Amino acid sequence: MGSFLKKKKDESFEAFQKNCKKVQNEKDKDAKIISLRSDHRGELKNDSFKTFFD
C-alpha cells in the first residue's frame, strides 16, 4: 500500500481516497470501509472527511 506520510495535514484526504480505492479494488468492488482509526492529531478533522463519512 502507498505511503501515508505527508508533508502537510491537508494532503491527508487525497491520500486516504487513493488508498481507499486501492483497497476496494484489491478486495471486492462492493467492499466498504466500516471503521477508521485515528491518533486525533487533526488529519481527519476537515470538511472533506466529514462529507465523505456522512
Secondary structure, DSSP 8 states (H G I E B T S, - for coil): ------SSGGGHHHHHHHHHHHHHHHH-TT---------SSSTT-SHHHHHHH-
